[in-house]
Amino acid sequence: MLNHPAASCPPSSLLFALALPLAACAGAKEGPGAAEAGSCAAAAVTALGACIDEVSAGQAACVESDGALCPAATGAGASAVAAEATAACADGEFGALDAASVGARLEAACATEADGLAWRAYGGPQAAVAADPAARACLGVAHRAAAGLVADTLAAVAACVDTAEGCADLDDERAALAAAAQQTIAGACPDLSGLVAIDTATFLDRAAMQADCALAASLPDPTVLDLRCGPGATGVLGAANPARGEWTRVELPADTYGTICGDGSDYAFWVRLAPEGAPLDRVLVGLQGGGVCVLEEDCTAKFAAYPELFTAAEDEPYFSGLSSTDPAESPFTDYTTVFLPYCNQDVFAGGGVIEDLGALQLPRYGAKNLRVALRMFRDLLWQRMDAEGGAGYRPDQLVALFGGFSAGSYGTLYNYHWVLDDLAWPRTVGFPDAGLALDNGEPLGVRALGAVKVPAWGAQPYLPAYCFDGDCALGEVIAAAMSPRLLQVPEQQLLMLSNQRDEIQMRDAYFSELPPFINVLRRTACETRDLPGIHWFLTSVSDESVHVVSVRPETWLAEVDGMVMRDWFAAAVEAPGTLRSHMEEGDFVDAVPGVEPFPCAVGR
């Protein structure tokens, strides 16, 4: 393993700032490929693997000494990791990318993959789990084992990629590395899932996925290996070869991708690449709504009465408000757009289990469907952007809006962390619209159902490492847990949207009357609006129920507290530092008897 003592080198931030040649600090590295890494492929893979290993060792040392992660590595231009690779790679060896772009990509990949390993082990960039001293020893072993698995995998590839035999034995070698890492963690962490939501096998599988992404970033031709990440892993979406500016429907065969809808049919989603001339890496992801069913009686009744809610076969994208194709209505008409249908009645939380509801065996696959689809989309975007040249695919530069409507709003709350940390799109704004998972304070409500359904739906491994018990089903709880993780970059903000009178959202959250729902909505907004990265926009239609506000022109273009929602969303990606919450008293106290004034000051 490439496990160097952290004290043998300067901190990773200094490596990047000083742009030291990687060999100057990693000269002691040993293992396959260290001496013979002379080709472009071997040099790039070796440099990236050693960099991830060094940064990870530094992060582990910081947690062990201070209980916190180190500040993010910074540096401009060619960095330490780029030096070795660019010395061995000429323009054109990475297809349409020049050597400078390759170096910048490797620098970004080192930080991204090292951060991801640390965040998964210690509970996000805020190291929420590592704050408990009793957990640090276990988590430190798990982190070092996962980082070693990634580094050793890259070292193994560097050793075989240019040989006459190639990497024919790589799968066996990777399996042996994973088995050794699992044994190491098991000795120190008998209950890893109780600390970070996932068991050891899942923890290491996600590290192995990161190794695939690191290889895809550092190999001139990543298709020489069978990787689960990158331009060679586009699957059926790549085969569909979507044209720019046109919607393409992509169906995922269940037996290939492990995705499925509630009626057993294949999951499907929609993609529209930005039109010619617009950047591909400005992305809008929308999660469809469609209610929720949780108990046998309501699920069987809904399945019989509304079978279309349990399949993606007829679902189509939205085309108004935020999703409008009219530039006068939406500033995002030229964005690459992904529309994720909803077909499991599990608010995009299901982790791939069949729930036994007596007469109905209901697949709960919402989170799994979402993540398979978005990984496939990422891989296609990677392929297309690399082929176009320039900087190629750079997830750290991609800007995205990730949000959903009604049930998809819940799904945003439960999956936004994954987009930031695992999909590695740091410049992503989250926007849950009209499904804010409010607490009705009663025995049957989101809080109580969360305690039951998080395990029943296999949802725990899909929730954040720092918030995965039943209470984390509540919007206010998961928002408060997410807040310390946000604002690493300005776009990392969660925009909470709703009309104040929303009787569909009220019923979905098991409120029996409207006034308590509005009062809880107002209280929750007041209690969370000042949390870092959390902002609210509450529209003020009081004479009728309005469900979902960002795709309705009448609310999307309406002014609240001096701000139009359309302009507020534009600022979220163009000037995120200017955002603040917008809500106003309106006439609800008079129009809906029993509604109380906001418990905080609102309006200008």
N, C-alpha and C positions, 0 to 999 in steps of 0.2 A: 504493500500500500504506500501511497505517496503522502504519509502522515508526518509532515515536518513539524517540529516544535515551533509554536508561535513566536517564541522569543528569538529564534534564529534569524529572523528577518524584520525589517521595519513593518509597521501596520500597513494593511492593504491600501489605505488612503494615501500613505506616503509613496507607496510603489506607483500608484497612478499619478500622483501629483509630480513626482520626480521623473516619471517616464523611464525608470531604470530598465535596462535589458533584463528580461525575465531570467536568463541564465545567471545573472549576478546574484540573485537571491535564491534561485532554485537549483544552484549548482550541485547541491547534494542529492538531488532527486535520482532515484534509481528505479529500475523496473523496465519492463518491455518497452522498447522504442526510444528510451532516453538517449542512447548514444547514436542510433542510426537514423534519427529523424532528420533526414536531409532533404527529402522531397517536399513539395508544397503541401501535399495532403498530410504527411506525417508531421511536418513542422507545425502546421496550424492546429492539428488535433492535440499534439503534445503540449503546445503553448497554452491552449485553452484549458486542458485538463489540469496542468500544473497551477494555472492561475486560480481556477475554482478551488483547488486543494488549499492553496495558500490563503486565500480570502476566508475560506471556511475555518481554517485553523485559527486565524486571527479573531474571527467572530466567536468561536468556542472559548478562546482565552478571555475575551471581554466578558462573556456571560459568567465564566467561572470566577473572575475577579470582581466584577461589578454588578452582576445580576442583570445586565442590559447588553444589548447589541451595540456594536460600534457604529458611528456615523457612516452613512453611505460613502463608498469610494467615489472620488471625483477626479476629473482631469479632462483636458481638452486635447483634440488631435490624436496623434499616434500615442499609444500607451505602452506600458511594459509588455502586456500580452501580445500587442500587435507587432512588437519589434522583431521577434523571432519569425513569426509567420510572414511578415512582409519582406523580410530578407530572403525568404525561400520561394516566395510566390511572385510571379510576374503578372503584369496586366493581362487579363484574358484567361488566366488559369481558372478563375471562378466565373466562367461564362461571361456575362455582360458586366460584371462588377470589376472595377479596377482595384489595384492593391490597397489604396488608401481606404476605400469603402470596406474591403475585407478586414483591414485592421480595426476600423471603427466598429464593425459588427462584432468582432471577437472581444473587444473591450466591453461592449454592452452585454454580450452573452455571458461573460465571466461574472459581471455584477449581478445580472438577472438570475442566473442559475445558483450562484452562491447565496444570494438573498433568499431565493425560494427554499433552499435546503434549511437555512437557519429559521426562517419564519415558520415552516412546517413543524420544526422540532420544538421551538420555544414559544409558540403562540403569537404569530404575526410579528411585524416589525417592532411592535411595542413590547415583545417578549413577555406577554401577559402570564404565561404559564411558568416561565423561569423566575418570576418574582417570588415564587415559593421556594425557599432554599432547599427544602426536602426533596423537591423534584429535580433539582439541577443535575445531580449525579447521573440519574437515569437518562435525562434528556441529552446531557452531554455525550454519553455513550451512543445514543441513537443518532445524534447529529453527526458525530465523527464517523460512525459506521456508514451512514447514508452518503456523506461526502466522499468517503473512501471508495464506496461502490461506484460513484460517478467517475472519480479520478482514475480508478483502476480500469474501468470500462474503456475510457478514452485512451489510456496507455496501451491496453490490449489491441485496440484498433490501430493505433499508430505503429505497433509492431508488425501487424499483418497486412495492412492495406496495400503496401507496395511489394509484397513478396510474391514469388511465383505461385505459391499455394493459395494466396489470398486469405480471406477470413472465414474459411469453411468451418472451422471449429469454434467460431466466436460464440454461437449460442450456448454450447456446452460450457465454455469458459465463463460466460455471463451467469449462467445458472449456478456454477460453483461459487462465484463471487457473491451472489445473492444469498446462497445457503450459508456461507461463512458469516456474512453480515447479520443474517437473521439469528444465528447462534450467538453472536456477540451481544446483540440487543437483548435477546431472551434472558441472558444471564444477569443483566442489570435492570431490566424493565419487565417484570412479569405481567404488568397491566398497563401497557402503553396507551391503549384506547381510553382508559380512564383519565388520562392526562390531556391527550391531544385529539381525541375523537376517533382515531383510526388505529387498527391493530398493526402489528409489526409487518405482516406480509403486505398490507396495503401501503404502509409507510415506505417500504422499500420498492414496491412497484411504482410508486409515484416518483421516487428518486431515479429509478430505471428509465421512466418516461423522460425525466429531465436529461439523463445521459443521451437519449435519442435526440432530443432537441439540440443539445450541445454539439453532437456529431453532425446534425443537419446544418448547423451554423458554420462548422469548421471544415467540412469536407468539400472539396471543389465539386464533386459529383456525389451527392448523398444517396443517389439511387443505387450505388454499388452495394449498399447494405439494406436489409429489410428493417426500416425504422418506422416507429409509430408516430413520428413527428417530422414535419418539414415537407419540402416540395415533392418528395417521392411517396407521400402517404395521403394523397388527395382522394383516393377511393372513388366512389361513384360520382362525387361532385366534380372531380377532375375529368372523369370520363364524359360527363355531361357537357363539358367545355362551354360554360355559359358565356354568352356575348355581353359585352359592355352595354349598359343601359337597358337591358331586357330582363324580365323576371324569368327565373328558371326554377322549376319545382324538382326537388331531389328526394327520392324515396330510398330509405335505408332498409334493406332486407334484414329481418330480425335474426336470421341464422348466421349472418355475417357480422353484424354490428352489435347485437345484443340489445337492440332498441325495440320497443313495442308499445302500441296504444292499448287503451283499456278494453277494447273488444278483441284483442289479439291480432289486429292488422298491423302492417308495417308503419313505422313512424316516417313522416315526411316533413320537409321544411322548404322555405323559399329563399332564394338569393338573387339580388340585383346588383351587379357590379357597377360602380360609378361610370357615367357616360364618358366617352372619349374626351380627353382634355382635362378631366377632373381627377384629382388624386384618388387612388384606390384606398389609401389608408386613412380616410375619414369615414367612419363607420357608424351606422345606426342599427341597433339590435332591438327588436320588439318582441315581447312575450305576450301571446294571445291570452285573453280572458275566457271565462266560461264557467264560473261558479266552482263549488267544491261539494263533495259528498264524503261523509266520514263514517256513518253508521250503516248497518245492514239495511234498515228500512228505507232510508233516503237514497242509498246507492241503488238498490234494486228498483225502486220506483223511478228514479231518474234514468236508469239504464233502459227501462221499458218505454218510458215516455219520450226520451230525447237521445236516441242512439247516436245521433251525430256528434254528441259531446264526447264520445268515447273513440273517435277515429279522427285522423288527420286528412282523410281522403277528400273532403269537400272544403277544407279551410283555405282561405285566401287572404292576402295581406290587406291592411287598412290603407286608405288613400285620402285621408282628410286631416286637417289640423297639422300636428307634428309630422305626419306621414304624407302630407299633400304633395302632389307633383307640381303645384303652382308656386313659383318662387316668391310671389307676393304674399303667400300664406305661410310658407315654411322656408326657413333659411337652410334646410337640410335636403333640398330636392336633389342635389348632385352627390349626396353621400352614397357610398356603398351600403346596401341595406340587407339585413337578414331578418326574416320573419319566422318565428318559432311557434307553430301551432301547439295547442294544449289539448291533450286527449286522455289524461289519466285521472282527472279529478283529484289531484294530490298537490295542487298549488306549486308544481315544479319542484317538489321536495322529495319525491319517491326515489329510493336508491336502487331500484331493480329487484323488487320482491313481488310475489303474488300474495295479496292479502285475502285471507279466508273470511268471507262475510256470509257464511252459511250457504245460502242458495246461489251466491255470486262469488266467483273467484276473480278478483279484480287486480290486474297488473298496476303496480305503483312504480312507474319508471320515469316520472317527470324530470328529476334532476339528471338522471343518466341520459335520457334523450337529449336534453339541452346541451350537455357537455360533449357528447359524441358529435352532435351537429356543429357546435362551435369549433371544436378541434379540427374537424374536417374543413370547415370554412377557413380557419387560420392557415391550414396547409395549402389550400388553393390560393389564398392571398399571397402567401410566401412564394409559391411557384410563379405566379403572374408578376409580382413585383421584382423578383430576381431576373426574370426574363426581360423586363423593361429596362434594366440597368439602373443607373443613378446609384442611390444608396442601397437599393434592394429592399428586402423586407427588414424593417427595424421596429420591433414591437415597442421599444421605448419611445419611438416617435409617433406611433399611431395614436390618433385621437378618436375616442368612441363615446357614444351615448348608449347605455345599456339599461333598458327599462321595460316595464310591462303594465298591463291594464287589468284591473280587477284581480282575478286569480294570478295573472302574470305579475301583478304588483307584489303579491306575497312572494312569488318566485324571484323577483328582483332582490327583495330583502334577504332571501336565503341563498342566493347565488352570486351576489355582487362581489363578495370577498374572493371567490374562485376566479372571476375574470381578472381581478387585480393581481392575485398572487400566483395562480397556477397557469392560466392562459397568458399571464405576464403582459397585460395591457395596462400599464400604470396610469396612463392619461385617460381614464375612463370615468365618465359621470354616470351615476346611477339615478334612475327616476322611477320609483314606485308610485303608480297612479291608481287611486281608488281601491286599494286593498292594503290597509296600513296595519292590519293585525292588532286591532285595539282590544283592550282588556275590559270585558263587561263586568268583571268582579263577581261572577256567579259560578256555581259548580259546573255548569256546561258552558264553556267558552273557549277561546283560543288558548288560554293558559292551561286549562285542564286537558284539553284535547292534545296539546303539544306533548304533555307528559306521556300520553298513551300512544300517539301516532308517530312521534320521532322514532321509537324503536319498532313499531309495527310496520312502518313504511321503509325501514332500512335507511332512514334519513341521517342518522348521526354521522357517518363518515363523510357526508356532503356538507355539513355545517362547519363554521369556522372552528379552528382549534381552541379558540378562547371563548366560545359560546355554543354549546351543543346540548344542554339539557332542555327539559320541556319548556321552561320559561323563555328560552330563546326563540320560541315560536312567536312571541309577542314583538310587535314592531318597536315599541319603546325600549325593550330590553336589548334586542339585537342592534338597534341604532346606537345605543349607549356603549355597547361592547365594540362596535365597529369604529366609533369616533376616534379613539386613540390611534387607530391604524391609518386614518385618512390624512390627507393634506401632505403626504410626502412630496407630491407635486400638486400644483394648484387645482388641477382638474378633479382630483379625488374628493368629490363631494356627493352627498346623497340628497336628492331633491324630493321631498315628500309632498305629494299632490293629492288634492281632493276637493270636491265641493262640500260645503258644510252640511248640506242636506242631501244625503245619499242613502236611500232606504234599501238598496240592494247590498251595499257594503255593510249597512247596519245588520241585515239578516245574515249575511255570510259570517259575521263576527258574533252571531247569536245574541244580539240585543233584541229585546222584545218590544221596545218603544223607542221613538225617535229622539225625544229630549235627552235621555241619558247618553245616547250615542253622540249627539252633538257636544254635550258637555265634556265627555271623555276625549273626543277629538280635540276640543279646545284646550283642555288641560294638558294632554300629551304634547300638543304643539308648543305650548308655553314652556313645558318642562325640558324639552329637547332642542328647542330652536337655537340656544346659545352654545350647544355642544360643538366643538370644532368639526367642520365639514358637514354639518346637518342644517338644512334649510327647508322652510315650508312655504308653499303657495296654496292658499285656501280660497277658492272662489266663493261667491256670495249669493248664489241663486237660492232664495228662500221660499218662493211660492210653488216650487215643484222639485221633485227628486231628480238629481242629475248624477249619473254614474259614469265615471271616467271623464276627465276634463281635457287631456292633452290632444285627443284626436277629434274633439268637437269644436268646430270653428267658433261657435258662439262663446265658448269659455276660453279657448286657446287665444283668441284675439281680443278678449275682454281685459279691461284694466282693473287691477286690484291694488289698492294702496299706492297708486301712482305708477304702477308697472304693468305692462302687457306681458302675458305669459310667454308669447313668442319671443319677445325681446329678452326676457329673463333667461330663456334657454340659450339664445344666441350668446349672451354674456357668459354662460356657464363654460363655453368652449373658447370664447374669444377674450374674455376679461374675467376669469373666475374669481379673482380677488375682489371684485366689486359686488359679489352676491350678498344679499341679506334676505331674510324671510319677509313675505308679504301676506298679510291677512288683515281683515277689518271686521268691525263689529256688525255692520249691516243692520237689518231690522229683525234679526232672528228672535230676540227676546220677546218682541211683540207678535211676530208672525207664528212662532211655535211656542205656545205656552209651556213653561217648564224649563226652557233654555236659559242658562245663566250667562252673564257677561264673561268675556275672556278673563281668566285670573291673572293676566299680565297686560301691560300696555301694548296696544296694537294701533296700526295706522300711523300716518305721518304726524 
